[in-house]
Amino acid sequence: MNRSFSKFLQALLSQRFAALAALVVAGLLFTASGVKASCYGPAKKASAAPFIPFVSPQEPEDSDDARTIVGLWHVIYTATSASGPFPPTPFEFNSSYKMWHGDGTEFENVGLPPVGGNICYGVWKKLPNGSVKLHHIGQIFDPVTGKLANIFTVDEVNTVDHKGKTYSGYFDFKMYEPTDTFGTGTPLAEVKGTTAATRISVD
């Protein structure tokens, strides 16, 4: 047992083992440096907070910070023209709580019974002079059967006032067959009108 241990110690101290150890250490150092960087640039630090679109930086639409549309709003939609199963215009088409996110997405909770569908989403982009363009899509369900009844889209152009407390513009609502997933075919009904929104703030 002692003789075997003595040979093991000699092997540890041999030049061959020393060279092997140097190669192993070099390999570990090379691997560690490879973890820190790649051809796409430096890796993110492990302690970095994850990106959350809902709290992304609120970049202004122009040089005036108050004109950003990012935030929470109460919106009233007033119909000025309509085709399909709708009453004579003008009438209040809908009201909602609408959230505009800094990452270019939008979320809306409409004042309709949830059984028929009252949650919908959209994407938006900035236009000049404090204006934005929105493309919105959602689903309408049969309140009795619970089956998908229609797809709808809403396209809007809105302009935030200089104080950043209201915005106004116009909308174009189109309703499609339930099989028209992206709402790109011929609409079954259409409503056009105006938007009027008031910002909801913390204070």
Order of alpha helices (4+ residues) and beta strands (2+ residues): alpha-alpha-beta-beta-beta-beta-beta-beta-beta-beta-beta-beta
